[in-house]
Amino acid sequence: MILVTGATGFVGREIVRELAEAGHPVRALVRSEATSGPIRPWVAEVARGDVTDPASVRAAARGCRAVVHLVAIRRQWGARTFEAITAQGAVHAVQAAVDAGAEHFVLMSALGLTDNPTTGYMKAKKKAEEAVRASGIPFTIFRPSFVVGPGGFVEEYAGLIRKAPFVPIPGTGRYPVQPVDRRDVARAFRRALEVPAARGRTYDLAGPERVSFEDFIAEIMAAMGIRKGRLHVPLAVMRPVAAVLERLTPNPPATTDEIAMLEAGNVGDPGPAERDLGVTPRPLREAVQGAVEGLRREGRL
């Protein structure tokens, strides 16, 4: 049995499906039974719990040979902070895996993580990685770039593209990114549980092409069949506005962390994952077109 935390999330749903179709029984940790509907066909068991409650995670991990930990938040609000959810949630999942005698722990981290992170999001990811490495359990850590699929970032930006008179582009838009198809991310997680060479390794999960952020948005526009003017919004304007809005609402257009991470770029080396795991990342255009077509099929575009 493999425990998957964050199983109902944008990436989690695809990982659960990938594992199940390969014959791996999955136990999904969910906060509410009501949220488990989309993954029910793929999971053998559902365990109710929350990563902020270590006892519930321990109970969910009991009898599992591996733990795939995906839970993290992109934005913090109220008690749901990067420290409580992303950092301590990982600590609780790691301890649960140790207590269960699990043989493998697979963590979703983030591309661009450095030894000295400056944003709250990346600081929490660093603590999560440190907890995994210190646990003594054989581990695999993945650091994905922008994940492309029918949901997530593509769905959010597609809404802006569709509704705004001009498509907003942060700053110059030249920041390098390397988006990766959600299906390739799921395949990498599955292969990490099957391939001994993946143990003790940290992999970048990135697509085969490095493009500017603006070119990435242009691919989404092209897949949607929309042609509009673009409006470059200076970062000097965005930063103070974001600082105010993120204190007033849980879902501002952007946060100061997101602006800083975008400006830093988001690229990596997909070669080691391709070599060890046999996962050849799809071209960007194919990934984006598949995401937009999926949103249309689901009536969300």
N, C-alpha and C positions, 0 to 999 in steps of 0.2 A: 504494500500500500504506500502511496506517495501523498503526503499532505501538501496542498497548495493553499497558501494564504493569498488574499487578494484575487481569488479565483473568479469573481464576478466582474472584475475590472476590464477595461478596454484591452489590455494585453493578456490578462489572466484568462479570459474566455477562450482566446485562441490557443493558449498553452494547454488548457484543460482538454480541449478538443484534440489537439495534436497528440497528447499523451494517451488519451483514451483510444484513439484510432490505431495507435501503435501497440495496444494491448496492455498498457500500464494502468492498473486500477488507481483511481484518484479519490481522495477524501478532501472535500473542499471546506475550508474554514469560512463561514459567512456570519455576518453580524445579525442577519434576519432571514428567516425562511422565505419571506416574501421576495427577497432579492435573488434567490437561487434558481428561479424559473428558467432563464436562458441556458444554464449549464446542466440542468437536470438530465438531459439525454446522455451526458458524457461522464457523469460522476457516479462512482459506486456508493459513496456515502457523503452525507452532509453533516458537518459539526458546527454547532452554533458557538460563537465566541468572538472575542475582540483582542487584537494584539496589545491593547492597553491593560488587559486582564490576564496576567501570566498563568493563572490556574486554568482558564479556559483553553489557552494555547497548549498547555501541558496535556490536558485531557484529549485534545484533538490530535496531538502527535503520538499518543500512545499506540504502539504496535506498528508504526510506520518505519519503513527502511530508509526513506529519504524525505527531506523537507525542501520545498521550493517556496522561497519567501519573496513576495512581490509587493507587499503593502508599503506604500509611501504616499505622501501628499505633496502636491505641487505648490499649494498655497496654504498658509496657516491662518486660522481664524479662531478666536476664543481659546478654549482648552485644547483644540486640535492643533497642536504646534508641531513644528519639525522635530523638536526634541522628543515629545511624547509619542508621536506616531512613527516617524521614520527611524529615529535613533533607538529609543527604548523599545519600540515594537520589534525591531530586529534583535535586540538583546533578549527579549522574552522568547522569540522564536528560536534563537540559537540555544538557549538554556533548555527549552522544551525538547529540542532535538537531542541534546546531550542526555537528558533524563530518559528519553525513549530509546536510547542506544542506537540512534539512526546512523547509517553508514555514509551519508552524503548530504551536504547542505548546499543548495544553489540559491544565490542571491542576485536580485536585480538591483544594480547600482546605477550610475549615470556617467555618460561620456563627458570628458572634460574635468573629471575629478583630479585634483592635484594634491601634493603633500601639504600645501598651505591654502586651503580654500578660504574664500572671502565672503561668500554668501551663506545665509542660514541654511538654505536647501543643501548646498554641497557640504557644509560642516556636518550636517546630520547624516548624509550619505557616507562620509568618512568614518564617523563613529560606527555606523552599521558594518562597514567593511572590517574595521578593527575588531569588532566583536566576533565576526565570523572567523577571522584569521587566528584569534586567540583561543578559540573554542577547543581545538584539538580534533575536530571532526574533519574528514576529507571534504574539501569545498570546491566550488566553482563560482566565480564572480563574473557577471556580465555587466558591461557598461554600454547601454544602447544610446544611439543618437536619436533624433526625432523619429518616432515610430509612425509609419504610414499605414493606415488602414481605414475602414469605414467607421470612423469615430475619432476621438482624441483631437489632436491638433488640426488635422485636415478638416474635420467637421466644424470646428470652431472658426477657422479662418474662412471656410467656405460660406459661413453665415455672414461674415463681414463683406466678402466679395459680392454676395448676392444682394445685400441690403444697402451698402454704402454707395453714395454717388461716385466717390473716388476710393480706390483700394488703398488703405493706409499701409505704408512701409516705414518701419522704425529707422530713423537716421538715414545713413547712406544706403542701407540694404546690402552692402557688400560683404557682410560677415559670412565666413565660410561654414557651410553645413554639409552633412553627409547622411541624408535621411535613409532609413532602412525599413523594408517591408515587414509588417507585423507577422506575416507567415514565416519569414526567415528567422525572426526572433523566436517564435514558438519552436521551430525546428531545431534551433541551436540549444534551447533549454532541454528538449527531449534527448538530443544526441549527447548532451553533457551527462545525462543519467545512464547512458549506455556505453560510453567510450572511456576506458580507464585513463587515457592521456589527458582528459579534461580535469582530472583531480589536481587540486593545488594550483590551478591556473586562473588568471584574470584576463578576460577577453573583451576587446572592443567589438561592439555589434554596430556596424556601419555599412551603408550602401557602397556600391562600386564607384560612385561619382561624387566629387567634391564640387559643389556649386555655391553661388552666393545665395543668401537668404531671399533676395528679390527674385532670382531665377527659380527658386523653389516655389515661391508664390505664383510666378508666371506659369509653371507647370500645372498647378492646381486650377488656375483660371482657364488654361487651355483645355484641360480635361472636362471642365464644366461648360465649355463652349461660350465663355463670357469674355468680352473685350471691353475694358474700361480704362480710364486714366488712373494713374497712381499718384498718391500724395505722400511725399517724403516728410515725415514728422520729425523735427530735430530732437535728438536725445536730450538736449538741454531743456527742452520743453516737457518731454515725457517724464523725466525723472521726478521733478517736484510734484507733478500732477499725480503720478503713480503713488508717491509717498503719502499723499493725502487720501486718495481713494482707497488704498489698501487698508486704511484704518477705519473707513466708513462702511465698506461692503466686502463680503467674502469673495465676490467675483468681479474685480475691477478688470478693465481691458488689458492691463498688464501690471506687474508688480516690479518693484525696484530690483529684486533678485533676478527676475526673468530678463529685464533689460541688461543687467550686468552680464549674465551668462550668454545672452545673444551676442553682445558686443565682443565677448571673448572668443567667439567661434565655437563650433561643435563638430570636430572631425576626429577620425581615428584610423586605425589600420585593421581592415577586415581580414587580412591574410592569415594570421594565426588561427582564427576560428574556422576559416575555410579549409585550412590544411588539416587541423586536428579533428574537426567535427564534420567535414564534408558538406558544409553549407555554403553554396555559392549565392551571394546576394543578388536579388533581381535588380535590373536597371531602374533608375528613378522614374522614368516615364511609365513603365509598366506598373510600378508600385502605386503611383498616383492615380492612374486610370482605373486600376482595380479598386482603389479606395472610393473614388467618386461613383463608380458603377455600383459598388456595394451600398453606398448611402442612398442611391436612387432606388435600388431594389427594396430597401427597407423603409422607403417613404420618408427619409429624413433630409432630403435635399430638394 
